């Protein structure tokens, strides 16, 4: 038996609904009452499907009817069809009213500690029924696995350079600065101007070689004629860095966005260095030619609002600030 035009055009959702009602009630008479149609109409619908599929769907018993193995197979399919339809309708309702919708997004660990929670909190205050599902990962994993597999709608984090445009849109929201930071109780927090060379003998908690933070630190030290200080702790874990820095005895690296949104809670401050650590672009990545849900659009608009104090010259690639997907020339040369 093939699923051809003849079967696909004649087997209707109404037929499946009738079959499921009969199976659930165990009686054509009870199903007729539940559906508010005549019993002959029930019999005709079942007979029509049996004739179409050329199999018997129900066995008659003294107490009613029971589905055959063919009937059970079709009923299983019918349940899946109606479940998919129900989910589709729920999704349409959420899309039409983003204030009660759900958003699946991904972000890097630094963004999950400051910028992204600030966005979600502002949206939640405006739209209390919104739900956010957050996946944490490095930029490559978020873009290659989660975004392209459509497990998430957007990814927030540092933008690698050069960025491969291909099937992705990128909106750069701000230049993510990096600071040498410590607890407010540290002696270095009270100094107005500190030479980087003065910190070389201190205890450090730093990310390992190959990480973005390590690369930024190495570049700044090289420019100052210095070598990497001996790290007391080497780890990717921000929680470990922050726990050690909170003692006031350790120095570490902190993204500017985290200091902007969460410095007060953490009790950290940037050490006033005589050199700046090179910033890098941070923003939002989405799939090209994928229509974003209204809640995703609201998230992006709110991200733009919160990024403004940190953004000197926000620019976009792949996605314009008006929502179109034209590549802006001011970023084309930098990322191609």
Secondary structure, 3 states (H helix, E strand, C coil): CCCCHHHHHHCCHHHHHHHHHHHHHCCHHHHHHHHCCCHHHHHHHHHHHHHHHCCCCEEEECCEEEECHHHHHHHHHHHHHHHHHHHHHHHHHHHHCHHHCEEEEEECHHHHCCHHHHHHHHHHHHCCCCEEEEEECCHHHHHHHHHCCCCCCEEEEECCCCCCCCCEEEEEEEEEEEEEEEECCCHHHHCCCECHHHHCCCEEEECCCCCHHHHHHHHHHHHCCCCCCCCCEECCCHHHHHHHHCCCCEEEEEEHHHHHHHHHHHCEEECCECCCEEEEEEEEEEECCCCCCHHHHHHHHHHHHHHHHHCCCCEEEECCCCCCCCCCHHHHHHHC
